[in-house]
Amino acid sequence: MAGVGRAVLMTLAIACVAGCGPAEGQRAGDAGLPGRRDAPATSPLAANEYLRRAAAIDQFEIQSGRMALQKSDREDIRALGRLLIDDHIRATARLREATDMTAEAAPAPLDSAQQARLRELQTTQTPEFNRLFLDIQRAAHEQALALHRGYASGGDDVALRIAAGEFAALVQKHLEELERIRGTRSAPPPRG
C-alpha cells in the first residue's frame, strides 16, 4: 500500500472510527462536513483523515435519516430518510471492508458543526423541518461528493480509492433523489 503501511492504516482507521474527533483547536466546520462550503483541498487527503471524515459523514446521514422518519409528514422525505439510513450503514460496512477492519468499532464521533445541524433538525417543527432537512442534505451530500471524488482521484491507498469511487456514485444518486424531491411540491397530508 502506498504511503501508509496496512497495519498503521488499520490502527488509525479503528482509532478514528472508535473515537477521534476534530483535533484540539481545529475548526468545527472543516471541509467535507455539513454546513461548510470550502474549495476542494489542493493536496490529497491522507487515508486516516479521509476515513475520519467519511465515517463521520455516514453517522451524520444515519442520524439525520432517523430524524426524517420521526419528524417529517411527507412520505417522500421519510422514504429518503430510510434510503440514507440503509445506504450509509452499508457504506460504513464497505469502509471497514476496504480497510480490513474486522473488529466492531464505535460509531464515528460527529464534530460540533454536524451536532449543531442535528440539534437544528431536532428542534425544528413540521413543515419547516422538511425544507431544512432537504437543505441540509443537499449541502452535506455536495460536500461528501467532493470528499469522495477527491480521494478517489488522488488518495494514498488503492483500496480506499476504489471504495471512495463507489461512495461518490452513491452520493451522486442521493443528490439526484434530493433534487427530484425538491422539485416536487408534495403537500403534507390534510389535518383533522
Order of alpha helices (4+ residues) and beta strands (2+ residues): alpha-alpha-alpha-alpha-alpha-alpha
